[in-house]
Amino acid sequence: MVRKDSYLEIAEIEFRNGEETRKVIREITWAFAERIEDEECWVGVYAAKPADTVSDLVVTFTGLDIERM
């Protein structure tokens, strides 16, 4: 997640063969609109797969840093 101007950008970052690929999957345009002091924002991460997929889903989160600004 990265703040871009007045919105929050959520990206999928994949590492393969030493190369990083970044794909924007969501832009949250209201995240920083009319900010009020001491306002809270909940942040979560998740992974999902289609219900009809037979194989297991293996997910690894590495280097996850959440900073309060």
Secondary structure in CASP SS format (residue, H / E / C, confidence):
PFRMAT SS
TARGET T0000
AUTHOR 0000-0000-0000
METHOD secondary structure of the structure
MODEL  1
M C 1.00
V E 1.00
R E 1.00
K E 1.00
D C 1.00
S C 1.00
Y E 1.00
L E 1.00
E E 1.00
I E 1.00
A E 1.00
E E 1.00
I E 1.00
E E 1.00
F E 1.00
R E 1.00
N C 1.00
G C 1.00
E E 1.00
E E 1.00
T E 1.00
R E 1.00
K E 1.00
V E 1.00
I E 1.00
R E 1.00
E E 1.00
I E 1.00
T C 1.00
W C 1.00
A C 1.00
F C 1.00
A C 1.00
E C 1.00
R C 1.00
I C 1.00
E C 1.00
D C 1.00
E C 1.00
E C 1.00
C C 1.00
W C 1.00
V C 1.00
G C 1.00
V C 1.00
Y C 1.00
A C 1.00
A C 1.00
K C 1.00
P C 1.00
A C 1.00
D C 1.00
T C 1.00
V C 1.00
S C 1.00
D C 1.00
L C 1.00
V C 1.00
V C 1.00
T C 1.00
F C 1.00
T C 1.00
G C 1.00
L C 1.00
D C 1.00
I C 1.00
E C 1.00
R C 1.00
M C 1.00
END
